[in-house]
Amino acid sequence: MSPIEVDTTRLPLLLHDLRLPTIARLWPEFAERADKEGWPAARFLAALAELEIAERGRRRTERNLAEARLLPAKTVDNFDFSVVPMLSKARVMALATGDTWLDKATNLLLFGPPGTGKSHCASAIGRALIENGFRVLFTRTTEIVQKLQAARQALQLEAAIAKLDKYQLLILDDLSYVHKDHAETSVLFELIGARYERRSMLITANQPFADWNKVFPDHAMMIAAIDRLVHHSIIFEMNVESYRRRGALDRKERASAARKMREPAPS
């Protein structure tokens, strides 16, 4: 085989055309090290390829995190499981890996009164899933319902719902705040139906299923929506005292204690 003539001065341009920015940035440093240490060509190439793949993964995770619109600074690590004893940390950690539940289009449903950490837990699971390579979208239910209503008015509802298929998990926060209005709940029902047995949903709600007639004005639609959500689902009941109320009481007690410490002792 005749020798191949290679113009190494063109290497930066070639790597740019091949869209390999990490290799383009690092190859001179690795080439110098390989020459000094006598690396085989295959080791040199493999090292650069692994770095390129790792950097692509990091950039993809950053893009997906920005796109997901998760609640800031809400992670599994800073969720206080001690105040929600019915919520198993081990179970949540397993769900956060993606496991097989996303492949099976299983839904995750979180119920409990306001302020019990449902949104924190949902956002934390979403963040962990993105870090494990999945695509997630976090949205207030009222917000996505308004967008889908606008899409319906523009005769684009089917296309709008189809665009959500790129997310392995769609998190609908605060479902209970959707207005009891047929136009709103009908697009929500169509979204639930479109993802049924195809893509997973994570829903947080203040009200149990028995009170969902406050969301869905049509009883048959309510039953059908619940049926589709629970057919393949994992349900967590988070019926504990509100984080926010407990925090406010703690702050009040600390302030009261501090005032008493500053008061002069009786003579």
Phi and psi in degrees as GROMACS dihedral restraints (atoms count N, CA, C in turn):
[ dihedral_restraints ]
;  ai    aj    ak    al  type     phi  dphi    fc
    3     4     5     6     1   -72.9    20    10
    4     5     6     7     1   147.3    20    10
    6     7     8     9     1   -64.5    20    10
    7     8     9    10     1   145.3    20    10
    9    10    11    12     1   -91.9    20    10
   10    11    12    13     1   127.3    20    10
   12    13    14    15     1   -81.0    20    10
   13    14    15    16     1   125.7    20    10
   15    16    17    18     1  -124.0    20    10
   16    17    18    19     1   127.3    20    10
   18    19    20    21     1   -98.5    20    10
   19    20    21    22     1    96.5    20    10
   21    22    23    24     1   -66.4    20    10
   22    23    24    25     1   -18.2    20    10
   24    25    26    27     1   -67.1    20    10
   25    26    27    28     1   -20.0    20    10
   27    28    29    30     1   -88.2    20    10
   28    29    30    31     1    -1.7    20    10
   30    31    32    33     1   -57.8    20    10
   31    32    33    34     1   -45.9    20    10
   33    34    35    36     1   -57.2    20    10
   34    35    36    37     1   -40.3    20    10
   36    37    38    39     1   -66.9    20    10
   37    38    39    40     1   -41.3    20    10
   39    40    41    42     1   -63.2    20    10
   40    41    42    43     1   -44.0    20    10
   42    43    44    45     1   -67.5    20    10
   43    44    45    46     1   -33.6    20    10
   45    46    47    48     1   -64.9    20    10
   46    47    48    49     1   -44.8    20    10
   48    49    50    51     1   -64.4    20    10
   49    50    51    52     1   -32.6    20    10
   51    52    53    54     1   -83.0    20    10
   52    53    54    55     1    -1.7    20    10
   54    55    56    57     1    57.5    20    10
   55    56    57    58     1    55.5    20    10
   57    58    59    60     1  -123.5    20    10
   58    59    60    61     1    68.5    20    10
   60    61    62    63     1   -65.9    20    10
   61    62    63    64     1   -33.6    20    10
   63    64    65    66     1   -68.9    20    10
   64    65    66    67     1   -43.8    20    10
   66    67    68    69     1   -63.8    20    10
   67    68    69    70     1   -40.1    20    10
   69    70    71    72     1   -60.6    20    10
   70    71    72    73     1   -35.3    20    10
   72    73    74    75     1   -79.1    20    10
   73    74    75    76     1   -34.2    20    10
   75    76    77    78     1  -103.2    20    10
   76    77    78    79     1   -14.6    20    10
   78    79    80    81     1   -61.2    20    10
   79    80    81    82     1   -37.1    20    10
   81    82    83    84     1   -60.5    20    10
   82    83    84    85     1   -43.1    20    10
   84    85    86    87     1   -63.0    20    10
   85    86    87    88     1   -44.2    20    10
   87    88    89    90     1   -72.5    20    10
   88    89    90    91     1   -32.1    20    10
   90    91    92    93     1   -65.1    20    10
   91    92    93    94     1   -41.4    20    10
   93    94    95    96     1   -64.1    20    10
   94    95    96    97     1   -43.1    20    10
   96    97    98    99     1   -65.7    20    10
   97    98    99   100     1   -40.8    20    10
   99   100   101   102     1   -63.4    20    10
  100   101   102   103     1   -39.4    20    10
  102   103   104   105     1   -65.1    20    10
  103   104   105   106     1   -41.0    20    10
  105   106   107   108     1   -68.7    20    10
  106   107   108   109     1   -39.8    20    10
  108   109   110   111     1   -96.4    20    10
  109   110   111   112     1    -1.3    20    10
  111   112   113   114     1    68.0    20    10
  112   113   114   115     1    40.4    20    10
  114   115   116   117     1   -65.2    20    10
  115   116   117   118     1   143.2    20    10
  117   118   119   120     1   -65.2    20    10
  118   119   120   121     1   154.5    20    10
  120   121   122   123     1   -58.2    20    10
  121   122   123   124     1   -37.6    20    10
  123   124   125   126     1   -63.9    20    10
  124   125   126   127     1   -38.1    20    10
  126   127   128   129     1   -67.5    20    10
  127   128   129   130     1   -40.9    20    10
  129   130   131   132     1   -61.1    20    10
  130   131   132   133     1   -46.0    20    10
  132   133   134   135     1   -67.4    20    10
  133   134   135   136     1   -41.5    20    10
  135   136   137   138     1   -64.5    20    10
  136   137   138   139     1   -40.5    20    10
  138   139   140   141     1   -61.3    20    10
  139   140   141   142     1   -44.3    20    10
  141   142   143   144     1   -67.1    20    10
  142   143   144   145     1   -40.5    20    10
  144   145   146   147     1   -64.2    20    10
  145   146   147   148     1   -41.0    20    10
  147   148   149   150     1   -64.5    20    10
  148   149   150   151     1   -39.3    20    10
  150   151   152   153     1   -67.0    20    10
  151   152   153   154     1   -38.0    20    10
  153   154   155   156     1   -64.0    20    10
  154   155   156   157     1   -44.2    20    10
  156   157   158   159     1   -64.7    20    10
  157   158   159   160     1   -43.1    20    10
  159   160   161   162     1   -62.2    20    10
  160   161   162   163     1   -41.6    20    10
  162   163   164   165     1   -68.2    20    10
  163   164   165   166     1   -37.4    20    10
  165   166   167   168     1   -63.0    20    10
  166   167   168   169     1   -41.0    20    10
  168   169   170   171     1   -63.0    20    10
  169   170   171   172     1   -40.9    20    10
  171   172   173   174     1   -63.7    20    10
  172   173   174   175     1   -44.2    20    10
  174   175   176   177     1   -66.2    20    10
  175   176   177   178     1   -38.7    20    10
  177   178   179   180     1   -63.5    20    10
  178   179   180   181     1   -41.8    20    10
  180   181   182   183     1   -63.2    20    10
  181   182   183   184     1   -41.8    20    10
  183   184   185   186     1   -61.9    20    10
  184   185   186   187     1   -42.8    20    10
  186   187   188   189     1   -63.3    20    10
  187   188   189   190     1   -44.7    20    10
  189   190   191   192     1   -67.6    20    10
  190   191   192   193     1   -34.1    20    10
  192   193   194   195     1   -66.7    20    10
  193   194   195   196     1   -41.9    20    10
  195   196   197   198     1   -65.1    20    10
  196   197   198   199     1   -38.5    20    10
  198   199   200   201     1   -71.7    20    10
  199   200   201   202     1   -29.4    20    10
  201   202   203   204     1   -71.5    20    10
  202   203   204   205     1   -25.0    20    10
  204   205   206   207     1    59.3    20    10
  205   206   207   208     1    42.4    20    10
  207   208   209   210     1   -72.3    20    10
  208   209   210   211     1   161.9    20    10
  210   211   212   213     1   -66.6    20    10
  211   212   213   214     1   134.9    20    10
  213   214   215   216     1   -66.7    20    10
  214   215   216   217     1   141.6    20    10
  216   217   218   219     1    61.7    20    10
  217   218   219   220     1    22.0    20    10
  219   220   221   222     1  -101.7    20    10
  220   221   222   223     1   109.2    20    10
  222   223   224   225     1  -128.5    20    10
  223   224   225   226     1   167.0    20    10
  225   226   227   228     1   -65.1    20    10
  226   227   228   229     1   -36.2    20    10
  228   229   230   231     1   -64.8    20    10
  229   230   231   232     1   -34.7    20    10
  231   232   233   234     1  -101.1    20    10
  232   233   234   235     1    15.5    20    10
  234   235   236   237     1   -85.0    20    10
  235   236   237   238     1   129.8    20    10
  237   238   239   240     1   -87.0    20    10
  238   239   240   241     1    91.9    20    10
  240   241   242   243     1   -69.9    20    10
  241   242   243   244     1   -19.1    20    10
  243   244   245   246     1   -66.0    20    10
  244   245   246   247     1   -24.7    20    10
  246   247   248   249     1   -96.0    20    10
  247   248   249   250     1    -1.7    20    10
  249   250   251   252     1  -126.3    20    10
  250   251   252   253     1    70.8    20    10
  252   253   254   255     1   -61.2    20    10
  253   254   255   256     1   -23.6    20    10
  255   256   257   258     1   -78.9    20    10
  256   257   258   259     1    -5.3    20    10
  258   259   260   261     1  -103.3    20    10
  259   260   261   262     1   111.8    20    10
  261   262   263   264     1   -77.9    20    10
  262   263   264   265     1   122.3    20    10
  264   265   266   267     1   -61.5    20    10
  265   266   267   268     1   -40.7    20    10
  267   268   269   270     1   -61.2    20    10
  268   269   270   271     1   -39.5    20    10
  270   271   272   273     1   -66.9    20    10
  271   272   273   274     1   -43.7    20    10
  273   274   275   276     1   -64.3    20    10
  274   275   276   277     1   -40.8    20    10
  276   277   278   279     1   -62.4    20    10
  277   278   279   280     1   -38.2    20    10
  279   280   281   282     1   -66.7    20    10
  280   281   282   283     1   -41.5    20    10
  282   283   284   285     1   -64.0    20    10
  283   284   285   286     1   -34.6    20    10
  285   286   287   288     1   -68.1    20    10
  286   287   288   289     1   -16.9    20    10
  288   289   290   291     1   -82.1    20    10
  289   290   291   292     1   -11.0    20    10
  291   292   293   294     1    93.7    20    10
  292   293   294   295     1   -35.3    20    10
  294   295   296   297     1    41.5    20    10
  295   296   297   298     1  -132.2    20    10
  297   298   299   300     1  -114.4    20    10
  298   299   300   301     1    -3.1    20    10
  300   301   302   303     1   -67.7    20    10
  301   302   303   304     1   -32.6    20    10
  303   304   305   306     1   -70.7    20    10
  304   305   306   307     1   -37.9    20    10
  306   307   308   309     1   -62.6    20    10
  307   308   309   310     1   -30.3    20    10
  309   310   311   312     1   -91.7    20    10
  310   311   312   313     1     4.1    20    10
  312   313   314   315     1    57.7    20    10
  313   314   315   316     1    38.4    20    10
  315   316   317   318     1   -76.6    20    10
  316   317   318   319     1   143.1    20    10
  318   319   320   321     1   -97.2    20    10
  319   320   321   322     1   151.9    20    10
  321   322   323   324     1  -120.2    20    10
  322   323   324   325     1   122.2    20    10
  324   325   326   327     1  -119.8    20    10
  325   326   327   328     1   124.3    20    10
  327   328   329   330     1  -115.1    20    10
  328   329   330   331     1   118.8    20    10
  330   331   332   333     1  -115.5    20    10
  331   332   333   334     1   147.3    20    10
  333   334   335   336     1   162.3    20    10
  334   335   336   337     1   162.2    20    10
  336   337   338   339     1   -66.1    20    10
  337   338   339   340     1   166.4    20    10
  339   340   341   342     1   -58.0    20    10
  340   341   342   343     1   144.6    20    10
  342   343   344   345     1    81.7    20    10
  343   344   345   346     1    15.7    20    10
  345   346   347   348     1  -100.1    20    10
  346   347   348   349     1     5.0    20    10
  348   349   350   351     1    97.2    20    10
  349   350   351   352     1    12.6    20    10
  351   352   353   354     1   -62.8    20    10
  352   353   354   355     1   -47.7    20    10
  354   355   356   357     1   -66.1    20    10
  355   356   357   358     1   -39.8    20    10
  357   358   359   360     1   -59.3    20    10
  358   359   360   361     1   -49.1    20    10
  360   361   362   363     1   -61.3    20    10
  361   362   363   364     1   -44.2    20    10
  363   364   365   366     1   -62.6    20    10
  364   365   366   367     1   -45.6    20    10
  366   367   368   369     1   -66.8    20    10
  367   368   369   370     1   -37.6    20    10
  369   370   371   372     1   -64.3    20    10
  370   371   372   373     1   -42.9    20    10
  372   373   374   375     1   -63.1    20    10
  373   374   375   376     1   -42.6    20    10
  375   376   377   378     1   -59.7    20    10
  376   377   378   379     1   -44.0    20    10
  378   379   380   381     1   -61.5    20    10
  379   380   381   382     1   -46.3    20    10
  381   382   383   384     1   -62.3    20    10
  382   383   384   385     1   -38.7    20    10
  384   385   386   387     1   -64.0    20    10
  385   386   387   388     1   -41.6    20    10
  387   388   389   390     1   -62.2    20    10
  388   389   390   391     1   -42.0    20    10
  390   391   392   393     1   -65.2    20    10
  391   392   393   394     1   -19.4    20    10
  393   394   395   396     1   -98.3    20    10
  394   395   396   397     1    13.0    20    10
  396   397   398   399     1    99.1    20    10
  397   398   399   400     1     4.9    20    10
  399   400   401   402     1   -96.6    20    10
  400   401   402   403     1   162.0    20    10
  402   403   404   405     1  -106.2    20    10
  403   404   405   406     1   133.9    20    10
  405   406   407   408     1  -136.4    20    10
  406   407   408   409     1   146.4    20    10
  408   409   410   411     1  -129.2    20    10
  409   410   411   412     1   127.1    20    10
  411   412   413   414     1  -106.4    20    10
  412   413   414   415     1   127.9    20    10
  414   415   416   417     1  -149.9    20    10
  415   416   417   418     1   146.1    20    10
  417   418   419   420     1   -64.4    20    10
  418   419   420   421     1   138.4    20    10
  420   421   422   423     1   -61.0    20    10
  421   422   423   424     1   -40.8    20    10
  423   424   425   426     1   -60.6    20    10
  424   425   426   427     1   -36.8    20    10
  426   427   428   429     1   -67.3    20    10
  427   428   429   430     1   -46.6    20    10
  429   430   431   432     1   -70.8    20    10
  430   431   432   433     1   -31.6    20    10
  432   433   434   435     1   -62.7    20    10
  433   434   435   436     1   -42.3    20    10
  435   436   437   438     1   -62.8    20    10
  436   437   438   439     1   -40.0    20    10
  438   439   440   441     1   -66.2    20    10
  439   440   441   442     1   -40.1    20    10
  441   442   443   444     1   -70.9    20    10
  442   443   444   445     1   -33.4    20    10
  444   445   446   447     1   -62.5    20    10
  445   446   447   448     1   -43.4    20    10
  447   448   449   450     1   -62.9    20    10
  448   449   450   451     1   -39.0    20    10
  450   451   452   453     1   -65.1    20    10
  451   452   453   454     1   -38.9    20    10
  453   454   455   456     1   -63.3    20    10
  454   455   456   457     1   -42.9    20    10
  456   457   458   459     1   -62.8    20    10
  457   458   459   460     1   -29.7    20    10
  459   460   461   462     1   -91.2    20    10
  460   461   462   463     1     9.6    20    10
  462   463   464   465     1    59.5    20    10
  463   464   465   466     1    36.0    20    10
  465   466   467   468     1  -125.8    20    10
  466   467   468   469     1    19.7    20    10
  468   469   470   471     1   -62.0    20    10
  469   470   471   472     1   -46.4    20    10
  471   472   473   474     1   -59.8    20    10
  472   473   474   475     1   -41.9    20    10
  474   475   476   477     1   -66.9    20    10
  475   476   477   478     1   -39.1    20    10
  477   478   479   480     1   -64.6    20    10
  478   479   480   481     1   -41.7    20    10
  480   481   482   483     1   -68.2    20    10
  481   482   483   484     1   -38.3    20    10
  483   484   485   486     1   -62.6    20    10
  484   485   486   487     1   -34.1    20    10
  486   487   488   489     1   -63.9    20    10
  487   488   489   490     1   -25.4    20    10
  489   490   491   492     1   -76.3    20    10
  490   491   492   493     1    -9.7    20    10
  492   493   494   495     1   -64.1    20    10
  493   494   495   496     1   -21.5    20    10
  495   496   497   498     1   -69.0    20    10
  496   497   498   499     1   -14.7    20    10
  498   499   500   501     1   -95.4    20    10
  499   500   501   502     1   119.1    20    10
  501   502   503   504     1   -64.5    20    10
  502   503   504   505     1   -26.9    20    10
  504   505   506   507     1  -133.8    20    10
  505   506   507   508     1   127.1    20    10
  507   508   509   510     1  -110.6    20    10
  508   509   510   511     1   117.5    20    10
  510   511   512   513     1   -98.2    20    10
  511   512   513   514     1   117.7    20    10
  513   514   515   516     1  -106.5    20    10
  514   515   516   517     1   107.1    20    10
  516   517   518   519     1   -91.6    20    10
  517   518   519   520     1   140.8    20    10
  519   520   521   522     1    59.6    20    10
  520   521   522   523     1    53.8    20    10
  522   523   524   525     1   -59.6    20    10
  523   524   525   526     1   -30.4    20    10
  525   526   527   528     1   -64.9    20    10
  526   527   528   529     1   -14.9    20    10
  528   529   530   531     1   -89.3    20    10
  529   530   531   532     1    -0.2    20    10
  531   532   533   534     1   -64.8    20    10
  532   533   534   535     1   135.9    20    10
  534   535   536   537     1   -69.6    20    10
  535   536   537   538     1   146.7    20    10
  537   538   539   540     1   -77.1    20    10
  538   539   540   541     1    76.9    20    10
  540   541   542   543     1  -136.2    20    10
  541   542   543   544     1   131.6    20    10
  543   544   545   546     1   -60.0    20    10
  544   545   546   547     1   -38.8    20    10
  546   547   548   549     1   -62.7    20    10
  547   548   549   550     1   -40.9    20    10
  549   550   551   552     1   -71.8    20    10
  550   551   552   553     1   -50.2    20    10
  552   553   554   555     1   -71.0    20    10
  553   554   555   556     1   -23.4    20    10
  555   556   557   558     1   -70.6    20    10
  556   557   558   559     1   -37.7    20    10
  558   559   560   561     1   -71.9    20    10
  559   560   561   562     1   -33.3    20    10
  561   562   563   564     1   -64.1    20    10
  562   563   564   565     1   -42.2    20    10
  564   565   566   567     1   -62.4    20    10
  565   566   567   568     1   -40.7    20    10
  567   568   569   570     1   -65.3    20    10
  568   569   570   571     1   -36.5    20    10
  570   571   572   573     1   -64.1    20    10
  571   572   573   574     1   -46.2    20    10
  573   574   575   576     1   -61.1    20    10
  574   575   576   577     1   -42.8    20    10
  576   577   578   579     1   -66.2    20    10
  577   578   579   580     1   -37.7    20    10
  579   580   581   582     1   -68.0    20    10
  580   581   582   583     1   -32.5    20    10
  582   583   584   585     1   -90.5    20    10
  583   584   585   586     1    -8.6    20    10
  585   586   587   588     1   -56.4    20    10
  586   587   588   589     1   123.0    20    10
  588   589   590   591     1    60.9    20    10
  589   590   591   592     1    17.4    20    10
  591   592   593   594     1  -124.2    20    10
  592   593   594   595     1   -46.6    20    10
  594   595   596   597     1  -138.3    20    10
  595   596   597   598     1   149.6    20    10
  597   598   599   600     1   -83.5    20    10
  598   599   600   601     1   153.3    20    10
  600   601   602   603     1  -129.9    20    10
  601   602   603   604     1   145.6    20    10
  603   604   605   606     1  -118.5    20    10
  604   605   606   607     1   120.8    20    10
  606   607   608   609     1  -121.6    20    10
  607   608   609   610     1   131.6    20    10
  609   610   611   612     1  -107.6    20    10
  610   611   612   613     1   142.0    20    10
  612   613   614   615     1  -151.2    20    10
  613   614   615   616     1   140.3    20    10
  615   616   617   618     1   -78.8    20    10
  616   617   618   619     1   -24.2    20    10
  618   619   620   621     1  -107.9    20    10
  619   620   621   622     1   139.8    20    10
  621   622   623   624     1   -70.7    20    10
  622   623   624   625     1   169.5    20    10
  624   625   626   627     1   -54.2    20    10
  625   626   627   628     1   -34.1    20    10
  627   628   629   630     1   -60.8    20    10
  628   629   630   631     1   -22.9    20    10
  630   631   632   633     1  -104.6    20    10
  631   632   633   634     1    10.8    20    10
  633   634   635   636     1   -73.7    20    10
  634   635   636   637     1    -5.0    20    10
  636   637   638   639     1   -67.0    20    10
  637   638   639   640     1   -13.4    20    10
  639   640   641   642     1   -78.8    20    10
  640   641   642   643     1   -14.0    20    10
  642   643   644   645     1  -101.7    20    10
  643   644   645   646     1   -48.0    20    10
  645   646   647   648     1  -102.4    20    10
  646   647   648   649     1   111.8    20    10
  648   649   650   651     1   -69.1    20    10
  649   650   651   652     1   -25.2    20    10
  651   652   653   654     1   -94.8    20    10
  652   653   654   655     1   118.2    20    10
  654   655   656   657     1   -60.7    20    10
  655   656   657   658     1   -43.2    20    10
  657   658   659   660     1   -62.9    20    10
  658   659   660   661     1   -39.9    20    10
  660   661   662   663     1   -64.9    20    10
  661   662   663   664     1   -39.8    20    10
  663   664   665   666     1   -61.5    20    10
  664   665   666   667     1   -48.0    20    10
  666   667   668   669     1   -61.0    20    10
  667   668   669   670     1   -42.8    20    10
  669   670   671   672     1   -66.0    20    10
  670   671   672   673     1   -40.5    20    10
  672   673   674   675     1   -63.9    20    10
  673   674   675   676     1   -46.9    20    10
  675   676   677   678     1   -62.1    20    10
  676   677   678   679     1   -41.9    20    10
  678   679   680   681     1   -58.7    20    10
  679   680   681   682     1   -44.0    20    10
  681   682   683   684     1   -68.6    20    10
  682   683   684   685     1   -36.4    20    10
  684   685   686   687     1   -71.7    20    10
  685   686   687   688     1   -39.8    20    10
  687   688   689   690     1   -89.6    20    10
  688   689   690   691     1   -11.6    20    10
  690   691   692   693     1   -55.5    20    10
  691   692   693   694     1   -45.5    20    10
  693   694   695   696     1  -126.2    20    10
  694   695   696   697     1    95.3    20    10
  696   697   698   699     1  -150.8    20    10
  697   698   699   700     1   159.6    20    10
  699   700   701   702     1  -121.8    20    10
  700   701   702   703     1   127.8    20    10
  702   703   704   705     1  -118.4    20    10
  703   704   705   706     1   129.5    20    10
  705   706   707   708     1  -115.7    20    10
  706   707   708   709     1   126.5    20    10
  708   709   710   711     1   -98.4    20    10
  709   710   711   712     1   118.8    20    10
  711   712   713   714     1  -115.0    20    10
  712   713   714   715     1    62.5    20    10
  714   715   716   717     1   -90.3    20    10
  715   716   717   718     1    78.7    20    10
  717   718   719   720     1  -130.3    20    10
  718   719   720   721     1   173.8    20    10
  720   721   722   723     1   -65.9    20    10
  721   722   723   724     1   146.4    20    10
  723   724   725   726     1   -58.5    20    10
  724   725   726   727     1   132.0    20    10
  726   727   728   729     1   -53.1    20    10
  727   728   729   730     1   -49.5    20    10
  729   730   731   732     1   -65.0    20    10
  730   731   732   733     1   -42.3    20    10
  732   733   734   735     1   -65.4    20    10
  733   734   735   736     1   -43.4    20    10
  735   736   737   738     1   -63.4    20    10
  736   737   738   739     1   -40.2    20    10
  738   739   740   741     1   -64.8    20    10
  739   740   741   742     1   -39.6    20    10
  741   742   743   744     1   -64.4    20    10
  742   743   744   745     1   -41.0    20    10
  744   745   746   747     1   -65.9    20    10
  745   746   747   748     1   -40.2    20    10
  747   748   749   750     1   -61.9    20    10
  748   749   750   751     1   -43.1    20    10
  750   751   752   753     1   -64.5    20    10
  751   752   753   754     1   -39.2    20    10
  753   754   755   756     1   -64.0    20    10
  754   755   756   757     1   -41.9    20    10
  756   757   758   759     1   -66.6    20    10
  757   758   759   760     1   -39.8    20    10
  759   760   761   762     1   -65.8    20    10
  760   761   762   763     1   -41.2    20    10
  762   763   764   765     1   -64.4    20    10
  763   764   765   766     1   -40.4    20    10
  765   766   767   768     1   -63.8    20    10
  766   767   768   769     1   -42.4    20    10
  768   769   770   771     1   -64.5    20    10
  769   770   771   772     1   -39.3    20    10
  771   772   773   774     1   -65.7    20    10
  772   773   774   775     1   -39.1    20    10
  774   775   776   777     1   -63.8    20    10
  775   776   777   778     1   -41.6    20    10
  777   778   779   780     1   -64.4    20    10
  778   779   780   781     1   -35.2    20    10
  780   781   782   783     1   -69.2    20    10
  781   782   783   784     1   -28.6    20    10
  783   784   785   786     1   -84.0    20    10
  784   785   786   787     1   -17.8    20    10
  786   787   788   789     1   -68.3    20    10
  787   788   789   790     1   137.8    20    10
  789   790   791   792     1   -66.2    20    10
  790   791   792   793     1   143.1    20    10
  792   793   794   795     1   -65.8    20    10
  793   794   795   796     1   144.6    20    10
  795   796   797   798     1   -64.0    20    10
  796   797   798   799     1   139.9    20    10
